[in-house]
Amino acid sequence: MKSSHLHQIVSYCILAIIVSADVTLGIRFPNPIAQITGNPPDQFLKTAVFSLGSFWRAESVFGCLDGVVKTTVGYAGGSKSNPEYRSLGDHAESVQIEYDPRLINFRQLLEIFWSSHDSRQVFGQGPDVGNQYSRSIIFINGTEESRLAALSKEREQTKSRSSIVTTQIQQLVTFYQAEPEHQKFELKRNPFLLQLIGNMPEEELEKSSLAAKLNGYAAELCPPRIQSRIDGKINEIIRKGWPILRDV
């Protein structure tokens, strides 16, 4: 069976079994618990912000990567103060990524950025049509990021001369965090995975590295090796009948 379909089958089957006969598996769902992580202190982390279409998908793409500590969806690139989902003004949906530069660097994040959307599409991304999805932006904060962004854009343009890369490179001014219902959107649509991590409260879910990875896993946007690794962790928990996932 393909790994990309495994966790969906597991989720639906286990949920059905639990509802009808949870005693059979001896599975106990705990109350909300605090996440135990080995994240580095904040002073070691760096931040990157990108716009590449729907921020639900963008958060899923980056959250799965080893070295990414936290993901947050929001709005950036415009002039309106305090934008909201239904009133963005000239902002674009964006994702903010906090990462450990000892494990992943800005150049690698740029590679994911380019491979995860169509930088030549001018009024949306895929099925998402509209101005809030159409802007492809690399937000930079410093000369080194500016240099790397410009070089990566040049390389992207050389892949095809028949159309123009529309990606903008902008100095980040303000990143506005989106409303809670938009954070970890894909994970919240999978109640089984939420149970596996102990029913985290909203504010903890938004900050959780584990939730960031599972958000990508739920959307099936993790790199294959990470998707398989999480499959293995979940299978182990199912065999043991104790559904608390602390790390992946």
N, C-alpha and C positions, 0 to 999 in steps of 0.2 A: 504494500500500500504506500502511496506517495506521502511523504512527510507533510506536504502542504495541506493535505486533507485530514491528517490524523487528528489534530487537536479539535477540529470541528466535530468529527464523529465522536470523539471521547466526550466532549462537552455535552452534546445532546443526549448521548446514551446515559452518561452518569447522572445528569440532571433528571432524566426520566426515571431511572432506577431509584434515585434518592427520594423523589416525590412519592413513589409507590411503595418502597420498601427500604427505607434508609437503615433499618436495623440489620438487614441482611449483610451489608458491607461493613457495619460497625463504624461508619464515618460520623465524626462529630464536628459540627461547625462551631467554631469558637466565637466569642465576642470580639469586638475590635481590639487589635493588639498593636503595639508599637513596632515599627519596622527596625530590624537590626541590620545595619549596613556598615561597610568598611570604606565609606566615601572619604576622600581626602578633605582636609580643612579648606574652607572657602578661599583662603588666600592663594591656594595652588591652582584654583580653577580659572578657566578663561570662558568668555562668552562670545557666541556668534549668533547673528540674526539673518534669516533668509526669508524671502517671499518667493513662492513657487507654486501658486495655485491654492487650492483648498488647504487651510491650516490643519484640518483634521488629518488629512493624508500626510502632510509634511511632518507633523509631530510623530506619526507612526513610523515614517521612514528613518528619521534620525534617532528616535528613542531606543531603537534596538541595538545600536552600535556599541561595542565595547569601548569604554572610555567616556561615553556620554553619561553624565551624572543626573541631569535634570532637563526636562523639556517643558516649555510653556508656550501656549498659543496666544496671539494677540494681534495688535495693529501697529503699523509703522509706515514711515515714508511720506506722510501727509502733513498738513498744516492744522487740521482741526484739533482742538483740545478735547480730551476725554471722549474719544470716539466709542461708539457702541456697535454691536453687530448689525442692527437695523439702521444705523446712521453713521457710516464710516467716513463720510466726507471723501477726501482724496487719499485716504490711507489704503494700504493693501493688507490682506490677511498674511500674517507672518508667524514664524516660529523662532523662539529664542532657545538656544542650546547652551547649557553649561557643561563644559567638558574638562577632562583631566589631560593636559597637554603631554603628559608622560606616556599616555596610552593611545591618544589620537590627536592629530594636529589639524590646523586650519586647512592645509592643502588637501588632506583626506576628506574633510567635510565638504570642500568645494567639489571634489569628484562625485560625492553623493548628490550634491545639489544639481550638477549638470545631468547626471544620469536619471534623475527622478522626475523630470518634467521636460516639456518641449519649449525651449527658450526662443523658438521662432514663432510660436503661436501668439497672436496679437489680441484676442478678445476672449480669453478663458483658457482653461486647461482641461482637455478631455471633455467629459460631459458637463463640466462646470463652466457656464458661460456668463460673462459679466466683468465689469471693470475691477471688482475686488479680487478676482481670480487671475486677471490677465497680466498683472505686472510681475515680471521676473526681476528680482532685485537681490544683489549682494550688499548687505550693509557692512561697512568697514569702520574700524575704530583704531586708526593708526596707519603709519606709512607702510609697514610690512604687510599688513592685510591688504592695503590698497594695491601694492605691487603684485602680490599673489593673485588677487582677484583679476587684475588687468591681464596678467599672463594667461590665466586660465580661460578668460574670455577670448583672447586671441587664438588659443588652441582650439576652442570650440568652434570659432568661425571658420577655421581652416578645414573642418570636416566637410563643409559644403559651402560653396560660393554662390549657389543658386538662390539662397534666401539669407536674410539678415538676422543675426542674433540680436534680440531686442532687450536683452538683460541690461539693467542699469547697475551702476556701482555708486552707492550713495554713502555719505557719512551718516552714521546713526545719530539721530538727535534724541528721540524719545521712543521707547517701546512701551505701549499701553497693553497691559494684560487683559485678555478677553474674559468674558463672564464665565463663572464656574462651570456652567453646563457644557461649555466647549472644550474644557480641559480633559484629556485622556478619553476622548469621545468613543473611540473604538473599544477600549477596555470596558467602559461602562455599559456597552451593549452586550457584554458577555458575563452574565451573573455567576457562572461557574468559576471563571477566573477571579472574579471579585471575592468569592468565597474562599478560594485557595490562598489568598493573601490576607485573610482575616478581617474582611469587611472594614477596611480603613476608612476613617472619616474623610470628608471632602478635602479639608485643608492638608491632611497628610498625604492623600492620594496625589495631589497636585505636585508635591515636592519629592515624591518617592522615585528613586532610581529603578526599583523593581517594577513599579507601575508603568514607568516609561517604556521599559523593555516589553512588558506584557501588552502594552497598548499597540506596539508594532507587531507582536506575535498574533494578537487578535485580528489584525488587519492583513495578516499573511504577507507582511512587507519586510520581515527580517531577512538578512542574508541566510542562505540555506544552512550553513553550519550552526548558526545561532538558533534558527528555527528547530533544527534537529536536537540541539542541546536542550532546549526548553521542552520539546516533546519527551525526551528521556526523563527529565525531572518530574514532569506531570505523571508519566507512567509509573515512576517509582512511588510517588505519593498514592496513586490509586491502588497499587499492590499492597502498600502498607495500611491503607485505610485511614490515614491521618492527614487531612488536607490543609497543611500550613506550608506554603511555599515562601521561603525566606530569601532565597537568592537564585539566580539563574546563571 
